[in-house]
């Protein structure tokens, strides 16, 4: 049995199988609202990102599999960003500024496709690399030892492979 979306959103490492099962079942209106609260993205903007009309969620309907899965990817991305930046406002700022690791695109503008979400995840991984770290993180992240950086990179790479391959 799958866990409620709210519980999964706040896990540090959500179970990918739970996310897949929830995505297949489809998200309900309450799930979408929970993701809005988690990401601080407005309901209208979130539905626009996944090309869904508010009417698609009326009368107890659930979103189809693909939009549900994309919303779960977005939510998971935000959880990762919160952990990496350790400051939600700094992460929101980073999401709305052009980024050299994304061909000078604004990360938020890439949230409308699974490929874009994957690119943002990779850019977040680069935030932890000592030589290519994201400037927005300088002075905002507690310095890590070389071993801590290696461990964090290995964990992120494992999560990336688990989530996307």
C-alpha positions in Angstrom: 0.0 0.0 0.0 1.3 3.4 -0.9 1.9 6.1 1.7 0.1 9.5 1.5 1.7 12.1 -0.6 2.2 14.4 2.4 4.4 11.8 4.2 6.5 11.2 1.1 7.1 14.9 0.5 8.8 15.3 3.8 11.0 12.2 3.6 14.7 13.0 3.1 14.9 10.0 0.7 11.5 9.1 -0.5 11.0 5.5 -1.8 11.1 5.6 -5.6 8.6 2.7 -5.7 6.1 4.6 -3.6 6.4 7.6 -5.9 5.9 5.4 -9.0 2.8 3.8 -7.4 1.3 7.2 -6.5 2.1 8.6 -9.9 0.4 5.6 -11.6 -2.7 5.9 -9.4 -2.9 9.6 -10.2 -2.9 12.6 -7.9 -6.1 14.0 -6.3 -6.8 17.6 -5.7 -5.6 17.3 -2.1 -2.3 15.9 -3.3 -1.8 18.8 -5.7 -2.6 21.3 -3.0 0.0 19.5 -0.7 2.6 19.8 -3.5 1.7 23.5 -3.8 2.3 24.0 -0.1 5.6 22.1 -0.3 7.0 23.9 -3.3 5.4 27.3 -2.7 4.3 27.3 -6.4 0.8 28.6 -6.9 -1.9 26.1 -7.9 -2.5 27.7 -11.2 1.2 27.8 -12.1 1.7 24.2 -11.0 -1.2 23.0 -13.2 0.1 25.2 -16.1 3.5 23.5 -15.8 1.9 20.1 -16.4 -0.6 21.3 -19.0 -3.7 20.5 -16.9 -6.9 22.5 -16.5 -8.4 23.0 -13.1 -11.5 21.3 -14.5 -9.5 18.1 -14.7 -9.4 17.9 -10.9 -13.1 18.6 -10.3 -15.6 16.1 -8.8 -13.0 13.8 -7.2 -11.1 13.1 -10.5 -7.5 12.2 -10.3 -4.8 13.5 -12.7 -3.5 11.1 -15.3 -0.3 9.2 -14.8 2.1 11.5 -16.7 1.1 14.8 -15.1 1.0 13.1 -11.7 4.5 11.7 -12.2 5.8 15.1 -13.3 4.4 16.8 -10.2 6.0 14.2 -8.0 9.3 14.8 -9.8 9.0 18.6 -9.2 8.2 18.0 -5.6 11.1 15.7 -5.2 13.4 18.2 -6.9 12.3 20.9 -4.4 13.0 18.6 -1.5 16.5 18.0 -2.8 17.0 21.8 -3.4 15.9 22.5 0.2 18.4 20.0 1.5 21.3 21.3 -0.6 20.7 25.0 0.0 19.6 24.6 3.6 17.7 27.8 3.1 14.4 27.7 1.1 14.6 31.4 0.1 18.1 30.9 -1.3 16.8 27.9 -3.3 13.8 29.9 -4.6 16.1 32.7 -5.7 18.4 30.2 -7.4 15.4 28.6 -9.2 14.5 32.0 -10.7 18.0 33.2 -11.9 19.7 32.3 -15.1 22.1 29.4 -14.6 25.3 28.7 -16.5 25.0 25.0 -15.8 21.7 25.1 -17.7 22.8 27.0 -20.8 21.9 30.3 -19.1 18.2 29.2 -18.8 16.2 30.0 -15.7 15.7 26.7 -13.8 12.0 27.4 -13.0 11.3 27.7 -16.8 12.5 24.1 -17.3 10.0 22.5 -14.8 7.5 21.8 -17.6 9.3 18.7 -18.8 10.8 15.6 -17.2 14.0 16.3 -19.1 14.2 19.9 -17.7 13.6 18.6 -14.2 16.5 16.1 -14.7 18.7 19.0 -15.9 17.9 21.0 -12.8 18.8 18.0 -10.6 22.1 17.7 -12.3 22.8 21.4 -11.8 22.0 21.0 -8.1 24.5 18.2 -7.9 27.1 20.6 -9.3 26.3 22.8 -6.4 28.2 20.4 -4.2 31.3 20.1 -6.4 34.1 22.2 -5.0 35.3 23.5 -8.3 32.0 24.2 -10.0 29.8 25.0 -7.0 26.9 27.3 -7.7 27.8 30.9 -6.8 24.4 31.4 -5.0 25.6 28.8 -2.4 28.9 30.4 -1.6 28.8 31.7 1.9 25.4 30.0 2.5 26.4 26.4 2.8 28.4 25.1 5.7 31.9 24.1 4.4 32.3 20.4 3.9 35.3 18.2 4.1 36.6 16.5 1.0 35.2 13.2 2.3 31.8 14.7 3.1 31.7 16.1 -0.5 32.6 12.8 -2.0 30.0 11.0 0.1 27.3 13.6 -0.8 28.2 13.3 -4.5 28.0 9.5 -4.4 24.6 9.7 -2.7 23.3 12.2 -5.3 24.6 10.1 -8.2 22.9 7.0 -6.7 19.7 8.9 -6.3 19.9 10.2 -9.8 20.5 6.8 -11.2 17.7 5.3 -9.1 15.2 8.1 -10.0 15.9 8.4 -13.7 17.5 5.2 -15.0 
